[in-house]
C-alpha cells in the first residue's frame, strides 16, 4: 500500500536506527519553484478562536468582526480548515514544523519542541527573508526565549496576561504598565518592525495573539460591549449534561456491547460536563463567559484592522500575503463542554482566511480539507521555495488562487494524547471525511463514535452501534490505524507530566 494514501500528498519518512527522522537535512537550502515571486507574508495566529465565530457567518447575530470579515470577503475563506491536534502547543508545533504531533512529539502544553527539528522560518532566512515573531509562542509552556528561525523576537512566558505584560524582546525583559493591552501592544510593535525593516529584503512576520484564550479580557473600550445581548445556547448542550454521570442505570448490556443511552454518548463526555472544562454552569456564568469571549474577539479584530490600515497606507497591502488562522477551536457548551481537546467540530475546525489582492480574487471560497500542517508548505510556496519532502502537509496556494487542484486529500486524521494535568479527556484518535467522522476513544471502557455530518451536523446521534454502519465504521477504523502505523504513530510518545508545583490543584501532591 502506498504511503501517500492516507495524506493525499507526498510523505517521506526515513527509518533510521529504529526511529523516525523528519528533518535531518544538513542544508537549509530548498529548491525554488518555477516563476514564483518571493512575497512578503504575514501569518496571524489566534488562540481558541472557533471557526464559526465571525460576523460574516451569522452564527452570532450581534458579533462584530468587520476587519476579519473584510479579509474573508475580499480574499479567500477556507471553509473546511482543521487542526490535527486540538490543543495549543501540539498545533503550534505542527504549524512550525509541518509534522503531526506524534512526529514532532509536542503532545501536550508542557513538552518543548526537539532541537533537531527545523522551523520553517529557518528556510526563509536561508532564502534571504527577514523574519520576526510577535506574541504567544507557548511551546514548552514556561519559556519566552528567542527561537530559531527569527531575526526579531518578542514573546512572553506561558499563557501570558492581557494587561501589563512583560515581553522578552530579543533576550531583554521589558515590562509594560498603565493598563497596556497585550493585543494592541503586539500590533503596535508589529507595525513598527515593518516600518524599520531593511527595504530590499522580503519579510515573513508571525503575529501570534493571546486572544481569544481564557481569561477572555477585552480592551478597555470593549469591556461590556455585549452585556445586553441575548446569548444563544448550543444545540447539544442540554442533551449531554442532562445525562447524570452518577446514574447507576446508565450502563446496560445489549448483544454483548456496552450501550450508553439512546445516542451512545461516551461516558467520559457525560462525566466531564461535571468537571474541569465542563459546561455545568449557572446560566449567568455561561452568558458571562460567552460575552467576554466575543468582546475579546472584537478587540483582536480591531487590532487586525489597525495593521491592515497601515499596510494600505504604506502600499504593502496589494502584494503582501496575509494568512489568518486559529490554533484550535473551542466548545461553548456543545456536548456539555467548555474546552477544546476533543474531536467534535467546534473543537477541531479552525478559522482560516487568506488575503492578497494581487493574486486572490474577492469572495474566493475553498471547500477542500486544509490542515494546520499545510501552513509551512504554503508559506514556503509563497516564498518561491519547494517544501522539504519530510513535511506531511501540502501547499494550498493554488487552491486560494482558484486553480483546479486534481489531487488533494479526501480525509484527514486526528490525534490527542491524554494529559497528566487534565485527566478527564482520554487519548483520542479519529478520521474525518467530507461526510463521516469516526472517533476512537483510546484506553477507556467506553463507546467509540461514528457520525454522519451531513444529516447530523451537531454530532448528537452516534451510529457506532447501528448495524447498518458496521462496515463503514470498521473501514474508517482500519484506515486510522494504518495511518498511525505508516507515519510512526503506533509508537505513542509518553510524557510523565510536570513536577509538583505549589498552588496548582491539578498537580499539587502528585509526582
C-alpha positions in Angstrom: 0.0 0.0 0.0 1.3 3.5 -0.9 2.4 5.7 2.0 0.6 8.6 0.2 -2.8 7.0 0.5 -3.5 8.5 3.9 -2.2 12.0 3.5 -3.3 12.7 -0.1 0.0 14.4 -0.6 3.7 13.5 -0.7 5.0 12.0 2.5 8.6 10.9 3.0 9.7 9.1 6.2 13.1 7.7 6.7 13.6 4.8 9.2 16.9 5.3 11.0 18.1 3.2 13.9 14.6 2.2 14.8 13.3 5.8 15.0 11.6 8.1 12.6 13.7 11.1 11.4 11.9 14.0 9.8 14.4 16.9 9.4 17.9 15.6 9.2 18.9 17.8 6.3 22.4 19.2 6.5 21.5 22.2 4.5 18.6 24.6 4.9 18.6 25.4 1.2 15.4 24.4 -0.6 14.8 24.1 -4.3 13.0 27.0 -5.9 9.6 26.8 -7.6 9.2 28.0 -11.2 8.4 31.6 -11.8 7.1 32.3 -8.3 7.8 35.7 -6.9 9.1 35.8 -3.3 6.3 37.6 -1.5 6.0 39.3 1.9 3.9 37.0 4.2 2.2 37.9 7.4 0.8 34.9 9.4 -1.6 35.9 12.2 -2.5 33.2 14.7 -5.2 33.4 17.3 -5.8 31.2 20.3 -9.1 29.2 20.7 -11.0 31.1 18.0 -13.9 29.0 16.8 -14.3 28.5 13.0 -17.8 30.0 13.0 -17.5 33.0 15.3 -17.3 35.8 12.7 -19.7 38.5 11.8 -19.9 37.2 8.2 -21.0 33.7 9.2 -24.1 35.0 11.0 -23.6 32.4 13.8 -23.9 35.2 16.5 -26.1 38.0 15.0 -24.6 40.7 17.2 -20.9 39.7 17.0 -18.8 42.4 15.3 -15.6 41.3 13.4 -15.6 43.8 10.4 -11.9 43.5 9.7 -11.7 39.7 9.6 -15.0 39.8 7.6 -13.2 42.1 5.1 -10.3 39.8 4.7 -12.7 36.9 4.1 -15.0 38.6 1.6 -12.2 40.3 -0.3 -9.9 37.3 -0.1 -10.3 33.5 0.3 -12.2 31.8 3.0 -11.0 28.2 3.5 -14.2 26.8 4.9 -13.0 23.3 5.9 -9.8 24.0 7.8 -8.8 21.8 10.7 -6.1 21.2 13.3 -4.7 17.7 13.6 -4.5 18.0 17.4 -6.9 20.4 19.1 -4.5 21.8 21.7 -2.3 24.9 21.6 1.2 23.6 21.8 0.8 20.5 19.6 -1.0 22.5 17.0 1.6 25.4 17.1 4.4 22.8 16.7 2.6 21.3 13.7 2.4 24.8 12.2 6.1 25.5 12.6 7.4 22.0 11.6 4.8 20.7 9.1 4.6 17.5 11.1 1.9 15.6 13.1 2.1 15.7 16.9 3.3 12.1 17.2 6.2 13.1 14.8 7.3 16.3 16.4 6.4 14.8 19.9 5.0 18.0 21.4 1.9 16.1 22.7 0.9 18.5 25.5 1.3 22.1 26.6 4.4 21.5 28.6 6.8 19.5 26.3 9.3 21.6 24.5 10.0 21.0 20.8 13.0 18.9 20.0 16.2 20.8 19.0 16.8 18.6 15.9 13.5 19.7 14.3 13.6 22.6 11.8 11.1 25.5 12.0 10.0 26.6 8.5 11.2 30.2 9.0 14.7 28.9 9.1 14.3 28.0 5.4 13.0 31.5 4.8 16.0 33.1 6.5 18.3 31.0 4.3 16.5 32.3 1.3 17.1 35.9 2.3 14.0 36.7 4.2 13.8 39.0 7.3 11.7 37.1 9.8 10.0 38.3 13.0 7.9 36.8 15.8 5.5 38.7 18.0 3.4 37.2 20.7 2.4 33.9 22.2 4.9 31.1 21.4 3.6 28.6 24.0 5.6 25.5 23.1 7.3 24.3 26.3 5.0 26.5 28.4 7.4 28.3 30.7 9.7 29.8 28.1 9.8 33.2 26.3 13.4 32.8 24.9 14.1 33.7 21.3 13.6 30.8 19.0 15.4 29.6 15.9 14.2 31.0 12.6 13.5 34.5 13.7 15.7 37.6 13.3 13.5 39.6 15.6 11.7 38.1 18.7 9.1 39.4 21.1 7.2 36.9 23.3 6.1 36.2 26.9 6.0 33.4 29.3 3.4 30.6 29.0 -0.2 31.8 28.6 0.8 35.4 29.3 -1.6 38.1 30.5 -4.0 40.5 28.8 -2.9 43.6 30.8 0.5 45.0 31.7 2.6 42.2 30.1 6.3 41.5 30.3 7.9 40.8 26.9 11.2 39.2 26.1 12.4 41.4 23.3 15.4 39.7 21.7 16.6 38.4 25.0 15.8 41.5 27.1 12.8 41.7 29.5 10.6 44.7 29.2 7.6 45.3 31.5 4.7 47.5 30.4 2.2 49.2 32.8 -0.6 51.8 32.7 -3.2 49.2 31.6 -1.2 48.3 28.5 -3.4 45.8 26.5 -1.3 42.9 25.0 -3.3 42.7 21.7 -2.8 46.4 21.0 0.9 46.3 22.1 1.8 43.4 19.8 0.1 45.2 16.9 2.0 48.4 17.6 5.3 46.6 17.7 4.5 44.6 14.6 3.8 47.9 12.7 7.0 49.5 14.0 9.1 46.5 12.9 7.7 46.6 9.4 8.4 50.3 9.2 12.0 49.8 10.2 12.8 46.7 8.2 15.5 46.5 5.6 13.6 47.5 2.5 15.4 45.4 -0.1 14.6 42.1 1.6 11.2 40.3 1.6 9.8 39.6 5.1 7.9 37.0 7.0 6.1 38.1 10.1 4.4 35.8 12.6 1.9 37.6 14.8 0.6 35.3 17.5 -2.1 36.7 19.7 -3.1 35.6 23.2 -6.7 36.3 22.3 -9.1 34.7 22.5 -7.9 32.4 25.2 -9.2 32.2 28.8 -9.5 34.5 30.8 -11.1 36.5 28.0 -10.4 40.1 28.7 -11.3 42.7 26.1 -9.6 46.1 25.6 -10.9 48.8 27.9 -13.2 50.3 25.3 -14.9 46.9 24.6 -15.5 45.7 28.2 -19.2 45.2 28.5 -19.8 45.8 24.8 -22.2 42.9 24.5 -23.6 42.8 28.1 -27.2 43.3 26.9 -27.1 40.9 24.0 -29.0 37.7 24.1 -26.7 34.7 24.4 -27.8 31.6 22.4 -27.5 28.1 23.7 -25.8 25.3 21.8 -28.0 22.7 20.2 -26.3 19.8 22.0 -25.6 21.3 25.5 -28.7 20.2 27.3 -28.8 16.7 25.9 -25.3 15.9 27.2 -25.5 17.5 30.7 -28.9 16.0 31.3 -27.3 12.6 31.5 -26.4 12.2 35.1 -22.8 11.0 35.4 -23.5 9.1 38.7 -26.7 7.4 37.5 -26.1 3.6 38.1 -28.6 2.8 35.3 -26.7 4.5 32.6 -25.0 1.2 31.7 -26.9 -1.7 30.0 -25.7 -4.7 28.2 -27.1 -5.3 24.7 -26.0 -8.0 22.4 -22.6 -8.2 24.1 -21.9 -4.5 23.6 -21.9 -1.6 26.1 -25.0 0.5 25.3 -24.7 4.1 26.6 -28.2 5.5 26.2 -30.2 6.2 23.1 -27.4 8.1 21.3 -24.5 6.2 22.8 -22.9 9.2 24.5 -19.4 8.3 25.7 -19.2 8.1 29.5 -16.2 10.4 29.6 -18.1 13.1 27.8 -21.0 12.9 30.3 -18.7 12.9 33.3 -16.6 15.8 32.0 -19.7 18.1 31.9 -19.5 17.9 35.7 -15.8 18.5 36.0 -12.9 20.8 34.9 -13.8 22.3 31.4 -17.4 21.1 31.8 -20.4 23.3 30.9 -22.4 22.6 34.0 -22.5 26.3 34.9 -25.2 28.7 36.0 -26.9 30.5 33.2 -25.3 33.7 34.3 -21.8 32.2 34.4 -22.3 30.7 30.9 -23.6 34.0 29.4 -20.7 36.0 31.1 -18.1 33.7 29.5 -19.8 33.8 26.1 -20.0 37.6 26.1 -16.4 38.1 27.3 -15.1 35.7 24.6 -16.9 37.7 22.0 -15.7 41.1 23.4 -12.1 39.8 23.4 -12.6 38.6 19.8 -13.9 42.0 18.7 -10.9 43.7 20.4 -8.5 41.5 18.4 -10.4 42.2 15.2 -9.9 45.9 15.8 -6.1 45.5 16.2 -6.1 43.5 12.9 -7.8 46.5 11.4 -5.0 48.8 12.6 -2.5 46.5 10.9 -4.5 46.4 7.7 -4.8 50.2 7.6 -1.1 50.6 8.0 -0.4 48.1 5.2 -2.8 50.0 2.9 -1.2 53.4 3.7 2.3 52.1 3.1 1.3 50.5 -0.2 2.1 46.9 1.1 -1.5 45.6 1.1 -1.7 44.6 -2.5 1.3 42.2 -2.7 1.6 41.0 0.9 0.1 37.7 1.6 -1.9 37.7 4.9 -3.0 34.4 6.4 -5.2 34.3 9.5 -5.7 31.1 11.4 -6.8 29.8 14.8 -4.6 27.2 16.5 -7.7 25.2 17.5 -11.4 25.7 18.1 -13.3 25.8 21.4 -16.6 24.4 22.6 -19.1 26.9 24.0 -21.4 24.4 25.7 -21.7 21.9 22.9 -21.6 18.3 24.2 -21.6 19.8 27.7 -18.0 21.0 27.2 -16.2 24.4 27.6 -12.9 23.4 26.1 -11.1 22.0 23.0 -9.0 18.8 23.1 -11.9 16.6 21.7 -12.6 15.7 18.1 -16.0 17.4 17.8 -16.4 20.0 15.1 -16.4 23.1 17.3 -13.0 22.0 18.7 -11.2 20.7 15.6 -12.4 23.1 13.0 -10.4 26.4 12.8 -10.8 29.7 11.1 -8.6 30.1 8.0 -8.5 33.2 5.7 -6.0 34.2 3.1 -5.8 37.7 1.6 -3.7 39.2 -1.2 -5.5 41.3 -3.8 -2.6 40.8 -6.3 -3.3 37.1 -6.7 -6.5 36.2 -4.8 -9.9 37.1 -6.2 -12.5 38.5 -3.8 -15.1 36.1 -2.3 -13.0 33.0 -3.1 -14.3 30.0 -1.2 -12.3 26.8 -0.7 -14.2 23.7 0.4 -11.2 21.3 0.3 -9.9 19.9 3.6 -7.0 22.0 4.7 -4.9 21.4 7.8 -2.5 23.2 10.2 0.3 21.1 8.8 -0.3 22.8 5.4 0.8 26.3 6.7 4.5 25.7 6.4 4.4 24.3 2.9 2.1 27.1 1.8 4.2 29.9 3.1 7.4 28.3 1.6 5.5 28.2 -1.7 4.7 31.9 -1.5 8.4 32.5 -0.9 9.2 30.6 -4.1 10.5 27.5 -2.3 9.6 23.9 -2.6 8.7 22.2 0.7 11.1 19.6 2.1 10.0 16.0 1.5 9.6 15.2 5.2 6.7 17.7 5.7 3.4 15.9 5.7 1.3 18.9 4.6 0.8 20.4 1.2 0.7 24.0 -0.2 -2.8 25.4 -0.6 -1.6 28.3 -2.7 -3.2 27.1 -5.9 -6.5 26.5 -4.0 -6.8 30.1 -2.9 -5.8 31.3 -6.4 -8.9 29.5 -7.7 -6.9 26.9 -9.6 -8.2 23.3 -10.1 -6.1 21.0 -7.9 -6.8 17.5 -9.0 -5.0 15.6 -6.3 -6.0 16.6 -2.8 -6.8 14.8 0.4 -10.3 13.5 0.9 -9.9 12.7 4.6 -7.7 13.7 7.5 -6.6 12.1 10.8 -6.7 13.4 14.3 -4.8 12.6 17.5 -4.9 13.9 21.1 -2.9 12.4 23.9 -4.2 12.0 27.5 -2.7 14.7 29.7 -1.5 14.2 33.3 -2.8 17.7 34.1 -6.2 17.3 32.6 -7.1 13.6 33.1 -10.9 13.9 32.2 -10.3 13.5 28.5 -8.8 10.3 27.2 -6.4 9.8 24.4 -8.4 10.2 21.2 -7.7 9.2 17.6 -10.1 9.9 14.7 -10.6 10.2 11.0 -12.9 12.6 9.2 -14.1 12.6 5.6 -16.3 15.3 4.0 -19.3 13.4 5.4 -18.4 11.0 8.1 -16.4 11.1 11.3 -15.0 8.1 13.3 -13.7 8.7 16.9 -11.7 6.1 18.7 -11.6 6.8 22.5 -8.4 5.0 23.5 -7.7 3.4 26.8 -11.2 3.8 28.5 -14.1 1.4 28.9 -16.3 3.5 26.7 -18.2 3.9 23.4 -16.4 4.9 20.3 -18.3 7.2 17.9 -19.4 7.5 14.3 -21.3 10.5 12.9 -23.0 11.4 9.7 -22.1 15.1 9.4 -24.5 15.6 6.6 -27.6 14.5 8.4 -26.3 15.2 11.9 -24.0 18.3 11.9 -24.3 18.7 15.7 -22.9 15.2 16.3 -25.6 14.1 18.7 -26.6 10.8 17.0 -23.8 8.3 17.5 -24.2 5.5 14.9 -21.5 3.2 16.3 -24.0 0.5 17.4 -26.2 0.8 14.3 -25.5 -2.4 12.4 -26.2 -0.6 9.1 -23.0 1.3 9.6 -20.8 -1.6 10.8 -18.8 -1.8 7.5 -18.2 1.9 7.3 -17.0 2.1 11.0 -14.7 -0.8 10.5 -13.2 0.6 7.3 -12.6 4.0 8.9 -11.0 2.4 12.0 -8.7 0.4 9.7 -7.7 3.5 7.8 -7.0 5.3 11.1 -4.7 2.6 12.4 -2.9 2.1 9.1 -2.2 5.8 9.1 -0.8 5.7 12.6 1.4 2.8 11.7 2.7 4.2 8.5 3.5 7.7 10.0 5.1 6.4 13.2 2.0 7.0 15.3 1.9 3.4 16.7 4.8 4.5 18.9 2.9 6.7 21.2 5.0 9.4 22.9 4.7 9.0 26.6 5.1 12.0 29.0 5.4 12.0 32.7 3.8 15.4 33.2 5.3 18.3 35.2 6.8 18.0 38.7 4.8 19.1 41.7 4.0 22.8 41.6 2.7 24.7 44.6 -0.7 26.3 44.1 -1.8 24.2 41.2 -4.7 22.0 42.4 -4.3 19.6 39.5 -0.7 18.7 40.2 -0.1 19.6 43.8 0.9 16.5 45.7 1.4 14.4 42.5 4.7 13.3 41.2 
